[in-house]
Amino acid sequence: MALTGRAALLAALGSLPVGIWEPSWTGILAVNAPLAVACACDFALAAPVRRLGLARSGDTSVRLGEAADVTLTVTNPSGRPLRAHVRDAWPPSSWQPGTEVEASRHQLTVPAGERRRLTTRLHPTRRGDRQADRVTIRSYGPLRLFSRQGTHKAPWTVRVLPPFTSRKHLPSKLARLRELDGRTSVLTRGEGTEFDSLREYVPGDDTRSIDWRATARQTSVAVRTWRPERDRHILVVLDTGRTSAGRVGDAPRLDASMDAALLLAALASRAGDRVDLLAYDRRVRALVQGRTAKDLLSSLVNAMAPLEPELVETNARGLTATALRTAPRRSLIVLITSLDAAPIEEGLLPVLPQLTQRHAVLLASVADPHIARMATARGNTDAVYEAAAAAQARMERHRTAEQLRRHGVTVVDATPDDLAPALADAYLALKAAGRL
């Protein structure tokens, strides 16, 4: 079988007479000259890297946990074919652990004057904007003895959006909303404060709902039906201060807060209410206002995507003042923050009356499920100490929640998996009671 490329060259060099290998200038030149000529030819036949044209296309956004495909188009304007190894570099959080080398490196052949596409598949592990780094191209000659290498900038950004895992709870919450709104066969009596219609009395109806004037005009007893108010304003406030950076499970508390905010926004917009978002620690990190129900969720996830916890103490006075400016008329203020005693007692409680005298306030907090597991631990001394510490932590959170309730605040304290549906239930309960 005939040998080609480097194998043929090395075989040819190996067949030279032994005398040529004597340590003389003539022997050295005789041996190295064919290799030098081969390398020079290989280098000359390698396509130049600097003249290559690079362009990107593909996905610009993806939900966390899903894959995004970004296409890189390489144009070879030279008269030599391009045989290359390509490294398409992205930040480390753009890949699942251990997959970067396989996903970011490609082999590419582009005939002279043509273009080819290669696709890099990203599997981001964090929210936020992932920006493409340099593209490194190593161009080889036909013998692959020599290569040219260079880098190009091919800018591209993929925004990694919150995953909205609580979406699965939306159908059941919408069914509950339809019950409150009287749009299903299940009739909820006496709830809500906005008059809907009159109907004939049936045994079991609340007698306080009887409309005596309408009854006097007809032969049967008429009762009023009510529905929850519409077109109410809801301001969701995300605390992005240091307490939101605490990790619960595999993610920071801020991620669970975002998921709960998205479910609440989806539910409230379907109920006909207007939803705004404010993210704050010591300054405004994100603000979404005046969106229609159709555009609300997309605006929220885009605003939330680049948010990261700030390792500073949240300025409660600044947060309150900003919330009051954002919601000048009576609204439901949903504050998603920590129930830790110190930030509440020293920061929020002194300024809380400014919110409660004008607005209904609902505070939601992410609880650590590890605390509940610690509280049931037994068996040895360490486990008993852990259980005691967990019990003390839970008592402090309960005491803090009671302080807030005495100020008229509705409190929701739940683990990351339960926070979103619990917050949605609290919203529906307020709506059914006519407290919005």
BELZI-V547874 format. One record per residue. N is the residue number from 1. PSI is psi in degrees with one decimal (999 if undefined). OMEGA is omega as a letter, one per 30 degrees, with the letter a starting at -180 (* if undefined). BURIAL is I if it has 24 or more other ideal C-beta (glycine too) atoms within 12 Angstrom, else O. Layout:
n=N psi=PSI omega=OMEGA burial=BURIAL
n=N psi=PSI omega=OMEGA burial=BURIAL
//
This chain:
n=1 psi=133.3 omega=a burial=O
n=2 psi=142.0 omega=l burial=O
n=3 psi=145.2 omega=a burial=O
n=4 psi=166.3 omega=l burial=O
n=5 psi=-139.5 omega=a burial=O
n=6 psi=-34.5 omega=a burial=O
n=7 psi=-43.1 omega=l burial=O
n=8 psi=-41.8 omega=a burial=O
n=9 psi=-45.6 omega=l burial=I
n=10 psi=-35.2 omega=l burial=O
n=11 psi=-38.4 omega=l burial=O
n=12 psi=-41.1 omega=l burial=O
n=13 psi=-35.7 omega=a burial=O
n=14 psi=-20.3 omega=a burial=O
n=15 psi=1.1 omega=l burial=O
n=16 psi=151.3 omega=l burial=O
n=17 psi=149.3 omega=a burial=O
n=18 psi=-32.8 omega=a burial=O
n=19 psi=-25.4 omega=a burial=O
n=20 psi=-25.4 omega=a burial=O
n=21 psi=5.7 omega=l burial=O
n=22 psi=144.8 omega=a burial=O
n=23 psi=69.4 omega=l burial=O
n=24 psi=157.9 omega=a burial=O
n=25 psi=-36.5 omega=l burial=O
n=26 psi=-43.4 omega=l burial=O
n=27 psi=-41.2 omega=a burial=O
n=28 psi=-44.2 omega=l burial=O
n=29 psi=-38.5 omega=a burial=O
n=30 psi=-36.4 omega=a burial=O
n=31 psi=-46.3 omega=a burial=I
n=32 psi=-24.3 omega=a burial=O
n=33 psi=-46.8 omega=l burial=O
n=34 psi=-39.2 omega=l burial=O
n=35 psi=-42.0 omega=l burial=I
n=36 psi=-41.2 omega=l burial=O
n=37 psi=-42.0 omega=a burial=O
n=38 psi=-42.7 omega=l burial=I
n=39 psi=-42.1 omega=l burial=O
n=40 psi=-40.7 omega=l burial=O
n=41 psi=-41.1 omega=a burial=O
n=42 psi=-40.8 omega=l burial=I
n=43 psi=-42.4 omega=a burial=I
n=44 psi=-31.1 omega=a burial=O
n=45 psi=-9.4 omega=l burial=I
n=46 psi=131.9 omega=a burial=I
n=47 psi=138.3 omega=l burial=I
n=48 psi=144.6 omega=a burial=I
n=49 psi=-37.2 omega=a burial=I
n=50 psi=-27.9 omega=a burial=O
n=51 psi=-6.0 omega=a burial=O
n=52 psi=145.1 omega=l burial=I
n=53 psi=132.6 omega=a burial=I
n=54 psi=136.5 omega=l burial=I
n=55 psi=150.3 omega=a burial=O
n=56 psi=156.3 omega=l burial=I
n=57 psi=172.1 omega=l burial=O
n=58 psi=-154.5 omega=a burial=I
n=59 psi=139.6 omega=l burial=I
n=60 psi=-11.0 omega=l burial=O
n=61 psi=154.4 omega=a burial=I
n=62 psi=146.0 omega=l burial=I
n=63 psi=144.0 omega=l burial=I
n=64 psi=129.8 omega=a burial=I
n=65 psi=-12.3 omega=l burial=O
n=66 psi=172.2 omega=a burial=O
n=67 psi=148.0 omega=l burial=I
n=68 psi=136.8 omega=l burial=I
n=69 psi=125.6 omega=l burial=O
n=70 psi=124.0 omega=a burial=I
n=71 psi=132.6 omega=l burial=I
n=72 psi=119.6 omega=l burial=I
n=73 psi=122.1 omega=a burial=I
n=74 psi=121.7 omega=l burial=I
n=75 psi=129.3 omega=a burial=I
n=76 psi=98.4 omega=a burial=I
n=77 psi=-6.5 omega=a burial=O
n=78 psi=173.2 omega=l burial=I
n=79 psi=9.2 omega=a burial=O
n=80 psi=141.7 omega=l burial=I
n=81 psi=146.0 omega=l burial=O
n=82 psi=120.7 omega=l burial=I
n=83 psi=111.7 omega=a burial=I
n=84 psi=155.3 omega=l burial=I
n=85 psi=133.6 omega=a burial=I
n=86 psi=132.5 omega=l burial=I
n=87 psi=114.1 omega=l burial=I
n=88 psi=99.0 omega=a burial=I
n=89 psi=135.0 omega=l burial=I
n=90 psi=166.0 omega=l burial=I
n=91 psi=151.8 omega=a burial=O
n=92 psi=-32.3 omega=a burial=O
n=93 psi=5.8 omega=l burial=O
n=94 psi=-4.8 omega=a burial=I
n=95 psi=156.4 omega=l burial=I
n=96 psi=146.3 omega=a burial=O
n=97 psi=132.5 omega=l burial=O
n=98 psi=-0.1 omega=a burial=O
n=99 psi=-1.2 omega=a burial=O
n=100 psi=-45.9 omega=a burial=I
n=101 psi=-46.0 omega=a burial=O
n=102 psi=-37.8 omega=a burial=O
n=103 psi=-27.8 omega=a burial=I
n=104 psi=-8.0 omega=a burial=I
n=105 psi=135.5 omega=a burial=O
n=106 psi=152.2 omega=l burial=I
n=107 psi=137.8 omega=a burial=O
n=108 psi=137.2 omega=l burial=I
n=109 psi=123.7 omega=a burial=O
n=110 psi=112.7 omega=l burial=I
n=111 psi=159.7 omega=a burial=O
n=112 psi=132.1 omega=l burial=O
n=113 psi=9.9 omega=a burial=O
n=114 psi=178.7 omega=l burial=O
n=115 psi=153.8 omega=l burial=O
n=116 psi=155.3 omega=l burial=I
n=117 psi=143.6 omega=l burial=O
n=118 psi=148.4 omega=a burial=I
n=119 psi=129.4 omega=l burial=I
n=120 psi=123.6 omega=a burial=I
n=121 psi=121.1 omega=l burial=I
n=122 psi=142.0 omega=l burial=I
n=123 psi=79.4 omega=a burial=I
n=124 psi=146.8 omega=l burial=I
n=125 psi=-1.1 omega=l burial=I
n=126 psi=154.8 omega=l burial=I
n=127 psi=167.5 omega=l burial=I
n=128 psi=-172.8 omega=a burial=I
n=129 psi=126.3 omega=l burial=I
n=130 psi=117.5 omega=a burial=I
n=131 psi=135.6 omega=a burial=I
n=132 psi=139.6 omega=l burial=I
n=133 psi=-154.1 omega=a burial=O
n=134 psi=151.1 omega=l burial=O
n=135 psi=116.6 omega=a burial=I
n=136 psi=127.4 omega=a burial=I
n=137 psi=128.3 omega=l burial=I
n=138 psi=113.9 omega=a burial=I
n=139 psi=128.9 omega=a burial=I
n=140 psi=154.2 omega=l burial=I
n=141 psi=178.3 omega=a burial=I
n=142 psi=-29.5 omega=l burial=I
n=143 psi=-9.1 omega=a burial=I
n=144 psi=29.6 omega=l burial=I
n=145 psi=-26.7 omega=a burial=I
n=146 psi=156.2 omega=a burial=I
n=147 psi=158.4 omega=l burial=I
n=148 psi=143.2 omega=a burial=I
n=149 psi=141.2 omega=l burial=I
n=150 psi=169.6 omega=a burial=I
n=151 psi=151.1 omega=l burial=O
n=152 psi=152.8 omega=l burial=I
n=153 psi=124.5 omega=l burial=O
n=154 psi=83.3 omega=a burial=I
n=155 psi=141.4 omega=l burial=O
n=156 psi=142.9 omega=a burial=I
n=157 psi=131.8 omega=l burial=I
n=158 psi=120.4 omega=l burial=I
n=159 psi=123.6 omega=a burial=I
n=160 psi=113.7 omega=a burial=I
n=161 psi=157.2 omega=l burial=I
n=162 psi=145.9 omega=a burial=I
n=163 psi=-21.8 omega=a burial=I
n=164 psi=55.9 omega=a burial=I
n=165 psi=-21.0 omega=a burial=I
n=166 psi=2.0 omega=l burial=I
n=167 psi=-29.0 omega=a burial=I
n=168 psi=-21.9 omega=l burial=O
n=169 psi=-11.4 omega=a burial=I
n=170 psi=-44.4 omega=a burial=I
n=171 psi=-42.9 omega=a burial=O
n=172 psi=-35.8 omega=l burial=O
n=173 psi=-34.9 omega=l burial=I
n=174 psi=-35.6 omega=l burial=I
n=175 psi=-42.8 omega=l burial=O
n=176 psi=-39.9 omega=l burial=I
n=177 psi=-40.2 omega=l burial=I
n=178 psi=-33.3 omega=l burial=O
n=179 psi=-44.7 omega=l burial=I
n=180 psi=-32.3 omega=a burial=I
n=181 psi=-2.4 omega=l burial=I
n=182 psi=24.7 omega=a burial=I
n=183 psi=4.2 omega=l burial=O
n=184 psi=175.4 omega=a burial=O
n=185 psi=-17.4 omega=l burial=O
n=186 psi=113.8 omega=a burial=O
n=187 psi=121.3 omega=l burial=I
n=188 psi=117.5 omega=a burial=I
n=189 psi=141.4 omega=l burial=I
n=190 psi=13.1 omega=a burial=I
n=191 psi=152.6 omega=a burial=I
n=192 psi=169.4 omega=a burial=I
n=193 psi=5.7 omega=a burial=O
n=194 psi=122.6 omega=a burial=I
n=195 psi=137.8 omega=a burial=O
n=196 psi=-61.3 omega=a burial=I
n=197 psi=176.3 omega=l burial=O
n=198 psi=147.0 omega=l burial=O
n=199 psi=170.6 omega=a burial=O
n=200 psi=143.2 omega=a burial=O
n=201 psi=138.6 omega=l burial=I
n=202 psi=149.5 omega=a burial=O
n=203 psi=133.9 omega=a burial=O
n=204 psi=-13.6 omega=l burial=O
n=205 psi=149.9 omega=l burial=O
n=206 psi=122.9 omega=a burial=O
n=207 psi=-19.7 omega=l burial=O
n=208 psi=-14.8 omega=a burial=O
n=209 psi=0.5 omega=a burial=I
n=210 psi=131.8 omega=l burial=I
n=211 psi=101.9 omega=a burial=I
n=212 psi=-32.6 omega=l burial=O
n=213 psi=-44.9 omega=l burial=O
n=214 psi=-34.9 omega=l burial=O
n=215 psi=-37.9 omega=a burial=O
n=216 psi=-24.2 omega=a burial=O
n=217 psi=-6.0 omega=a burial=O
n=218 psi=176.1 omega=a burial=O
n=219 psi=-9.3 omega=a burial=O
n=220 psi=162.0 omega=l burial=O
n=221 psi=129.4 omega=a burial=O
n=222 psi=140.6 omega=l burial=O
n=223 psi=149.4 omega=l burial=I
n=224 psi=141.3 omega=l burial=I
n=225 psi=151.4 omega=a burial=I
n=226 psi=159.3 omega=l burial=I
n=227 psi=156.5 omega=l burial=I
n=228 psi=148.1 omega=l burial=I
n=229 psi=149.4 omega=l burial=I
n=230 psi=170.2 omega=l burial=I
n=231 psi=34.7 omega=l burial=O
n=232 psi=157.7 omega=a burial=I
n=233 psi=131.4 omega=l burial=I
n=234 psi=125.9 omega=l burial=I
n=235 psi=115.0 omega=l burial=I
n=236 psi=121.6 omega=a burial=I
n=237 psi=116.3 omega=l burial=I
n=238 psi=122.0 omega=l burial=I
n=239 psi=113.9 omega=a burial=I
n=240 psi=19.4 omega=l burial=I
n=241 psi=-167.5 omega=a burial=I
n=242 psi=-33.0 omega=a burial=I
n=243 psi=-23.3 omega=l burial=I
n=244 psi=-9.8 omega=a burial=I
n=245 psi=-14.9 omega=a burial=I
n=246 psi=132.1 omega=a burial=I
n=247 psi=132.0 omega=l burial=O
n=248 psi=107.4 omega=a burial=I
n=249 psi=-127.1 omega=a burial=O
n=250 psi=4.3 omega=a burial=O
n=251 psi=155.1 omega=l burial=I
n=252 psi=160.2 omega=l burial=I
n=253 psi=-30.8 omega=a burial=I
n=254 psi=-35.8 omega=a burial=I
n=255 psi=-42.0 omega=l burial=I
n=256 psi=-35.8 omega=l burial=I
n=257 psi=-41.9 omega=l burial=I
n=258 psi=-42.8 omega=a burial=I
n=259 psi=-42.5 omega=l burial=I
n=260 psi=-39.3 omega=l burial=I
n=261 psi=-37.6 omega=a burial=I
n=262 psi=-42.1 omega=l burial=I
n=263 psi=-42.7 omega=l burial=I
n=264 psi=-43.1 omega=a burial=I
n=265 psi=-42.6 omega=l burial=I
n=266 psi=-41.8 omega=a burial=I
n=267 psi=-46.2 omega=a burial=I
n=268 psi=-37.3 omega=l burial=I
n=269 psi=-35.7 omega=l burial=I
n=270 psi=-27.0 omega=l burial=I
n=271 psi=-0.9 omega=l burial=I
n=272 psi=9.5 omega=l burial=I
n=273 psi=157.4 omega=l burial=I
n=274 psi=132.3 omega=a burial=I
n=275 psi=129.3 omega=l burial=I
n=276 psi=161.2 omega=a burial=I
n=277 psi=136.7 omega=l burial=I
n=278 psi=125.3 omega=l burial=I
n=279 psi=127.3 omega=a burial=I
n=280 psi=145.1 omega=l burial=I
n=281 psi=-74.0 omega=l burial=I
n=282 psi=-5.6 omega=l burial=O
n=283 psi=169.7 omega=a burial=O
n=284 psi=121.9 omega=l burial=I
n=285 psi=-28.3 omega=l burial=I
n=286 psi=146.1 omega=l burial=I
n=287 psi=121.9 omega=l burial=I
n=288 psi=120.6 omega=a burial=I
n=289 psi=151.3 omega=l burial=I
n=290 psi=24.4 omega=l burial=O
n=291 psi=146.6 omega=l burial=O
n=292 psi=165.5 omega=a burial=O
n=293 psi=-32.5 omega=a burial=O
n=294 psi=-37.0 omega=a burial=O
n=295 psi=-3.1 omega=a burial=O
n=296 psi=-53.8 omega=a burial=I
n=297 psi=-43.1 omega=a burial=I
n=298 psi=-37.9 omega=l burial=I
n=299 psi=-39.4 omega=a burial=I
n=300 psi=-47.5 omega=a burial=I
n=301 psi=-33.9 omega=l burial=I
n=302 psi=-35.2 omega=l burial=I
n=303 psi=-34.1 omega=a burial=I
n=304 psi=-28.8 omega=a burial=I
n=305 psi=-48.2 omega=a burial=I
n=306 psi=0.4 omega=a burial=I
n=307 psi=135.5 omega=l burial=I
n=308 psi=147.2 omega=l burial=I
n=309 psi=139.0 omega=l burial=I
n=310 psi=131.5 omega=a burial=I
n=311 psi=57.9 omega=l burial=O
n=312 psi=157.6 omega=l burial=O
n=313 psi=131.9 omega=a burial=I
n=314 psi=135.1 omega=l burial=I
n=315 psi=99.9 omega=a burial=I
n=316 psi=-37.2 omega=l burial=I
n=317 psi=-43.2 omega=l burial=O
n=318 psi=-38.8 omega=l burial=I
n=319 psi=-44.8 omega=a burial=I
n=320 psi=-45.1 omega=a burial=I
n=321 psi=-40.8 omega=l burial=O
n=322 psi=-39.8 omega=l burial=I
n=323 psi=-39.7 omega=l burial=I
n=324 psi=-36.1 omega=l burial=I
n=325 psi=-36.5 omega=a burial=O
n=326 psi=-30.4 omega=a burial=I
n=327 psi=79.9 omega=a burial=I
n=328 psi=-25.5 omega=l burial=O
n=329 psi=169.7 omega=a burial=O
n=330 psi=130.9 omega=a burial=O
n=331 psi=173.4 omega=l burial=I
n=332 psi=115.5 omega=l burial=I
n=333 psi=115.5 omega=l burial=I
n=334 psi=105.0 omega=a burial=I
n=335 psi=114.2 omega=l burial=I
n=336 psi=105.4 omega=a burial=I
n=337 psi=-166.1 omega=a burial=I
n=338 psi=152.3 omega=l burial=I
n=339 psi=14.7 omega=l burial=I
n=340 psi=140.2 omega=a burial=I
n=341 psi=-47.3 omega=a burial=I
n=342 psi=-51.4 omega=l burial=O
n=343 psi=-33.2 omega=a burial=I
n=344 psi=-50.7 omega=a burial=I
n=345 psi=-38.4 omega=a burial=O
n=346 psi=-26.4 omega=a burial=O
n=347 psi=-57.3 omega=a burial=I
n=348 psi=-45.4 omega=a burial=I
n=349 psi=-40.9 omega=l burial=I
n=350 psi=-27.1 omega=a burial=O
n=351 psi=-0.3 omega=a burial=I
n=352 psi=-38.2 omega=l burial=I
n=353 psi=-28.2 omega=l burial=O
n=354 psi=-31.0 omega=l burial=I
n=355 psi=-46.3 omega=a burial=I
n=356 psi=-24.6 omega=a burial=I
n=357 psi=-17.9 omega=a burial=O
n=358 psi=-29.1 omega=a burial=O
n=359 psi=159.5 omega=l burial=I
n=360 psi=134.9 omega=a burial=I
n=361 psi=131.0 omega=l burial=I
n=362 psi=123.0 omega=l burial=I
n=363 psi=127.3 omega=l burial=I
n=364 psi=140.1 omega=a burial=I
n=365 psi=147.0 omega=l burial=I
n=366 psi=118.5 omega=l burial=I
n=367 psi=150.9 omega=a burial=I
n=368 psi=116.4 omega=l burial=I
n=369 psi=-20.0 omega=l burial=O
n=370 psi=-29.3 omega=l burial=O
n=371 psi=-41.8 omega=l burial=I
n=372 psi=-37.8 omega=l burial=O
n=373 psi=-39.4 omega=l burial=O
n=374 psi=-36.8 omega=a burial=O
n=375 psi=-24.3 omega=a burial=I
n=376 psi=3.3 omega=a burial=O
n=377 psi=139.2 omega=l burial=O
n=378 psi=174.1 omega=l burial=O
n=379 psi=-33.7 omega=l burial=O
n=380 psi=177.4 omega=a burial=O
n=381 psi=-44.0 omega=a burial=O
n=382 psi=-40.6 omega=a burial=O
n=383 psi=-38.4 omega=l burial=O
n=384 psi=-41.7 omega=l burial=O
n=385 psi=-39.7 omega=l burial=O
n=386 psi=-42.8 omega=l burial=O
n=387 psi=-39.8 omega=l burial=O
n=388 psi=-41.9 omega=l burial=O
n=389 psi=-40.7 omega=l burial=O
n=390 psi=-41.5 omega=l burial=I
n=391 psi=-39.9 omega=l burial=O
n=392 psi=-42.5 omega=l burial=O
n=393 psi=-40.8 omega=l burial=I
n=394 psi=-36.7 omega=l burial=I
n=395 psi=-39.1 omega=l burial=O
n=396 psi=-41.5 omega=l burial=O
n=397 psi=-39.2 omega=l burial=I
n=398 psi=-41.0 omega=l burial=O
n=399 psi=-41.7 omega=l burial=O
n=400 psi=-41.2 omega=l burial=I
n=401 psi=-38.7 omega=l burial=I
n=402 psi=-37.2 omega=l burial=O
n=403 psi=-41.8 omega=l burial=O
n=404 psi=-40.8 omega=a burial=I
n=405 psi=-33.3 omega=l burial=O
n=406 psi=-20.3 omega=l burial=O
n=407 psi=8.4 omega=l burial=I
n=408 psi=14.1 omega=a burial=O
n=409 psi=134.0 omega=l burial=I
n=410 psi=129.0 omega=a burial=I
n=411 psi=131.9 omega=l burial=I
n=412 psi=118.7 omega=a burial=I
n=413 psi=109.5 omega=a burial=I
n=414 psi=160.4 omega=l burial=I
n=415 psi=165.0 omega=a burial=I
n=416 psi=-40.1 omega=a burial=I
n=417 psi=-26.0 omega=a burial=O
n=418 psi=-10.2 omega=a burial=I
n=419 psi=-46.8 omega=a burial=I
n=420 psi=-52.4 omega=l burial=I
n=421 psi=-33.0 omega=l burial=I
n=422 psi=-39.7 omega=l burial=I
n=423 psi=-39.8 omega=l burial=I
n=424 psi=-40.7 omega=l burial=I
n=425 psi=-39.8 omega=l burial=I
n=426 psi=-39.6 omega=l burial=I
n=427 psi=-44.9 omega=a burial=I
n=428 psi=-37.2 omega=l burial=I
n=429 psi=-41.7 omega=l burial=I
n=430 psi=-39.4 omega=a burial=I
n=431 psi=-41.6 omega=l burial=I
n=432 psi=-32.6 omega=a burial=I
n=433 psi=-2.7 omega=l burial=O
n=434 psi=29.5 omega=a burial=O
n=435 psi=2.4 omega=l burial=I
n=436 psi=999 omega=* burial=I
//
